Amino acid sequence: MLEMMGSVLDGTVKTKVSLYDHRPYPLFEDDYLRGANFRDLPGVVVGNDNVARRDSTEKHLLLPSGKPLLGPD
């Protein structure tokens, strides 16, 4: 009889692997409005050194919750 290593037929018991200590971070409406790519947000400039910085001449935009679109520097 041909046996395969790691198969259930060799007497091992298959267990379900679970990650119990992981809790997803709750997202709020503000998180969805900010989006994923902060470099595309108004008020962000990317310099020649490829570092994103807040544009000091741009007015600070607020989300409907009253929180700033961009966090503090």
N, C-alpha and C positions, 0 to 999 in steps of 0.2 A: 504494500500500500504506500502510495506517495504521500509524504507529510510536508506541510508548509510550516515554516517557522512563524510563530506569532499567531497562528490560527486558533480559533476557539476549540478545536478538536484535540489540542495537546494538553487539555486539563486546566488551562488557565481560565480565570473568571474575568469577563469584560466588565469594567466599571465605567460609569459615566463621570467624566471630569467636570466639575463645577467650580466656578470662581465665586466664593461666597463674600469676599470682602470688597467687591466692586459695586459701587453705586454710581449710576450716571449722574452727571452734574445737571441740575435742573436749569433749563434755558428759559429766559423771560422774553417778552416782546421786544425789549431793547436789543437783545442779542441778535434777533433776526433782522432788525432794522439796520444794525451796524454792518452786517454782512461778514464775509470771510476774508476779503482782501483789503486790509486797512490802507494800503498804498493808493487805492482808488477813491478813498473818501475825500470829500472837500476839506481843505485845511491842512492837507498833508502834502509836503513836497519831498521829492527824492533828489538828493544832491548828486554831484559827479562821482562821489565816493560810494554811491549806491546805498546811502544811509537815509532812512526816512525820518523827517523832522516835521514838527508842527510849523505851519506858516504863521509867523507872528503878525502879518498884515491882515490875515483873514479873520473875520468875525467868528466867534465861537458859536457853533450851531448847537441847539438843544433838541433832544428827543421829546416826543409827546409826554413822557413821564417827568420831564424837567431836568433830566440828567444830561450832561454834555455828551455830544457825539464822540468826541475824542477825550480820553482821560488826561490827567495832568502829566506834564513832562517828566 
